[in-house]
C-alpha cells in the first residue's frame, strides 16, 4: 500500500489553510484578486478530501480491515476539521474584504 494519497492530501490541506491566511495578510495592499485566492483555497480543500477518499478506497481494495479499524476515527474527523477550518478562514476573508468595500 502506498502513502502518496495521504501525502498529497496533506499538501493540499495545508495549501487550503495557507491561501486564505496569505489573502488576509495582503489586505492592506488592496488586493483585487481575493476571490480567486478564495476559490483556490476551496479547490485545494476539495482536492485534499478527494485524496483522503482515494486513500480510504485503496485500503478497502487491499482488504486491509485492521488498518481501517485502527484509522477510521481519524479518517472521519480530520477531513471534517479541514473542511470546517477552510470554510471558516474563507468566511473571515469574505467578511474582511466585504467590509473594505462598504
Buried (B, 14 or more C-beta within 10 A) or exposed (E): EEEEBBEBBBBBBEBBBEBBEBBBEEBEEEBEEBEEBBEBBBBBBEBBBBBBBBBBEBBEEEEBEEEBEEBEEEBEEBBEEBBEBBBEBBEBBBEBBEEEEE
